[in-house]
Amino acid sequence: MASILDWVLWRRLTFALVCLLTQKTVVADVLYAANLNNNTIERFSSSGSPSVFANSGMSNPHGIAFDAAGYLYVSNVANNTIGKFTPGGAGSVFANSGLSSPRGLAFDGSGNLYVANSGANNIVRFTPGGVGSVFATSGVSDPVGLAFDSMGNLFVTNTSINTIEKITPSAVASVFANDGDLQNPIALAFDSIGNLYVSNQIGGRILKFTPSGAESIFASGLNVPQGLAFDSSGNLYASNFANSTITKITPGGANSVFANTGLAGPEKLAFTDDSGVPLPLPIPEPSALSLIIVSVVVLLLRSRRAVSRPFVS
């Protein structure tokens, strides 16, 4: 019986290792930026070289977000629509009703699109088929930035009242942060371990909040920062609206200019990998990782028991 169990464990271990080793390796990240002032979406290579991704069908684009299939969604503040672009840049209208100065966008794990309706002080949710409904009104005031944490809670920047709201999947709202260091908070982004980063439009700073709400200043000296996005290496990118640049900030907080051409009032940012898969990329399945750990531990224990067991003829 023991030999059969060992054989099963080895097979499972081998399968888990194959699954992990055959996962896609990211070669390069591609950054997208919404240009509010010239109605374009700009695309940047990992070295910062710009190219125009889309330049039609937009009217003061602000928020951008990719769905799981690699289609880009864009909020148009001036004409109250959401545009949808194929990976090749072909555009169409995804939604044109129930919107009032739409700004930040974010997808949940089921593929529903959430829109910060700043003109109506609510959050609107659209199904993948484009059916819209009001998701939340409580605790929402001049919403701009949206971001989901790993538990499916939606975080919202209430820009005019300087707070960050946390809304559960069942739409129960509570205040996550409301201290004096928030000054026109605009954009939100989570890092890989659940820390929340917030761009302060006034003061040019980016604040960092731990999952428990402890706050610190992560970066300063930016010029009306708007969008935030992480690359696959954990570097944070911030768009500077006032001087049309994008700043790259390492996990240690060192700043450098990533791009200063191809930009005209950049707003929100979003990443894909070089094949068009949206970032952040899925981490290795916990089941596969735990399977490896458990299997190795069990096999080691069995080996030790076999060595220590006295021989009986």
N, C-alpha and C positions, 0 to 999 in steps of 0.2 A: 504493500500500500504506500509506504514511504517513497519508493522509487517512482511510482506513478504520480504522486503529488509533486515530486521534484521535477519530473518531466513536464507536467502541466505548467509549473511556475517558470521553468526555463522557456517554454514556448511563449508564455505571456510576456516575459521579460524581453525576449527577442522581438516580438511584435511591437512592444512599446518603443524599443530602441529604434526600430526601423521607422516608426511613425515620426519620431523626433528628428532623426537624421535626414529624412526626406522632406522636411519642411522647407518652404521657400526661404532663400537667403536674400536679404535686401541689398541691392547693389547701390542704389542712390535714391534720394528723396526728391520730390518735385513739389514746390510751393506755389500755391495759387493766391492771388490777392485781388480783392474787389476795388477797382478805381472809381471812387464816387464822382470825381470831377470830369472824367472824360468817357464815362459809361463803357468801360471795358473790364475784362477779367484778364489779368496778366499771369503768365506762368514763368517760374524761375527754375533753372536747373540747380543742382546741388552746389554749383560754383557761383551762382548768382546771376547767370546770363538770362536776360528776359526774352520773352516772345509773347505775342498776343494770342490768347486762347479763344476769346470771343469778343466781338465788338458790335453786335447788333441785338436789338430786342431788349435793351436795358435802359432804365431811367433812374439815375442815382442809385446804383447798386450798393448795397451795404453788407448784408449777411450772406455767407456762403457756407455750404455743407455738402458733403458727398454721401450718397446712399451706399449700401453694401455692393451694388453692382457697378459703382464708379461713375454714376450720373451726378452732375453738379447742379445744385439748387441755389438760386440767387434771389434775395429779396430786393425788390425795386421800391424804394421809399417814395419816389415822386408819383408813380402811377398805381400804387397799391396792388402789386402783383408779385407772384413767385414764378420765376423762370426756371426751366429745366433744360440742361445741356447734356448731350451725349458725350462720351469720351472723345469724339472727334470734333466737338464744338458746335454741333447743330442744335439750335435752340427752339423751344416751344413754350407755351404758357401752361404752367402746372396748376395755378390757382389765381383767380381774379375776383373773388368775392369774400366778404367777411374780414377784409384786411384794412388796416388804417395805420399808415406809416410803419410798415413791417420792417424789422431790423434783424436782430440775431436769429439764427437758425440752429437747430440741433435735432439729430435723429435718436430715437430710443432703440432698444435692442430688437424690437419687433418691426422696425422699418417705418414707424410713424414719424412724421415731420412736425416739429414744434416751432412755432413762430412767435417772437416777441412783438406783440401788437402795441407799439408805444403810443399810438394815437388813441387807442381805446382802453388802455390800461388793463390788458388781459393777455393770456397766452392761448393761442389757437393751435389745435392739433389737426393734422391732415393724415388720413389713412394713405397707404401706398396708391390707392386708386383715386386720391384727390378729394375725398369727402371730408369737409371741414366741420369742426365743432369747437366750442369754447372749452378749454381744459381747466383754466384757473383764472379767477378774478381776485380772490382774497389775497391780501398781502402784496399785490402787484401795483406798482405806480411808476409810470414812464419806464417800462422794461426795455432793456437794450441787449444785454449779453445773456446767453444761455449755455449751459453745460450740464451733462449728466455725469453722476458719479457711478461707481461700479455696482451700486445697489439699485440703480434705476431712479434715484432721486434727482429731480431737476433743480438746478441752482440758477437764480435770476438776479441780474443787477438792476436795482431800482435807482436809476441814475439821478433823478431830480431830488430824491430824499436820502441819498447816500446810504443805502442798505443793500444787503444781499439776502435774498429769500431762499429758503429750502422748501421744495414742494415734493411730497411723496408721490408714488405712482397712483395713489387714490386721491390726489389733489388736496391733501392736507398741508397747509402752509405754516411755516414758522420762520422767525428771524434767525439767520445764521450769523450775521455780523452787522453791527450798526455803530461802530465806534467812530471817533472823529478823524481817523486816518483815511477813511473813505471819502474821496472828493471827486464827485462825478464818475463813479465806477462804470466802466464801459464793457469790457470783455472779460471772459472767464476761460480758464483752461486747467485741466487736471493733469498732473504728472503721473508716472506709472505706479507710484505708491500712494496715491490718493490725496496729495497736497493740492490745494486750490490756489491758483494764481489769478490776480485781479489787476487790470490796468486802470490807473487813475488818470482820467483825462486832465484834471487840474493837478498841478504839482509834478507831473511827469514821472510818477513812480509806479512800480509794480509791487503789489503786496502779496505775501505768501501766507496761506492759512493751512495749518495742519488739520487732519480730519476732526480733531477735537475743538478746533476753533482758535488755537493759539496763533497769534499774528506776528509777522516780522516783515521788514522791508527787504525785498529780494533784489531790486534794481532801481536806480534813480537816474536823473539826467536825460530822460526821454522827452520828445517834443510832441505833446498831445497824443499819447499812445492810444491806439484803438484796438486792432485785432491782436489775438494771441494764439499761437499754435506751437506744439512740440514736434520735433523731428524724431526719427527712430533712435537717435543716440541720446535723447534727453535734453537737447538744446532747445531753449525757448526763443521763439521769434516774435517780435513786436513791430507792428506797423506804426510809423510816426506820421500822423496826418498833416501836421503843420509844415514839415519840410520834405514830405514825400520820400521817405526812406524806410528801410526795414532793418531793424537791429537784431543781431544774433547774440544770445546770452547763454553762456555755458552753465552747466549745473552748479559751478562754483561762483557764478555771478559776474564773470568777465564779459564785458561788452565789446562788440565790434560791428561795423557797418556791413551788412550782408548785401544790400542792394540800394542803389540811389539813382537808377535809371529805369524807365518803363513804368513809372509810378506817377499818379496824379490824384492826390488826396486818398491814399490807401485806407481802406476800412478793414473788414474782417479777413482772416487768413485761414487756409486749410491745406493739408498735406496729402499727397498720395505717394506710393512708392513708384519706381520707374516703370512698372507695368500698369499703373493706374489703379492699384488697390488702395483704398483709403487708409490713412493712418489715424489712430494708432493701430498697428497690426495685432491680431490676436496672439496672446502669449501661449506657449505650449499648454495643451490640455492638462488641467490639474490631475485628471484621472490617469493620464499617461505617466506624469512625473511621480505621482504617488505609487503607481503600480511598480515602477522601477525601484523606488526606495523600499517598499514593502517586500518585494520579491528578493532583493539582495539581502535584506536583513533576515528574512526567513531562511534563505539558503545558507547564509553564514551560520545561523544558529543550528541548523540541521548538521552542517559539517562539523561544528564543534562537538555536538552531541555524539556524532558517529565516532569521532576521534577519542572522546573520553569514555565511551561505553566499553566495558570490559568484554573481551572475547569469550563467548560461550560455545563450546563444541557440542 
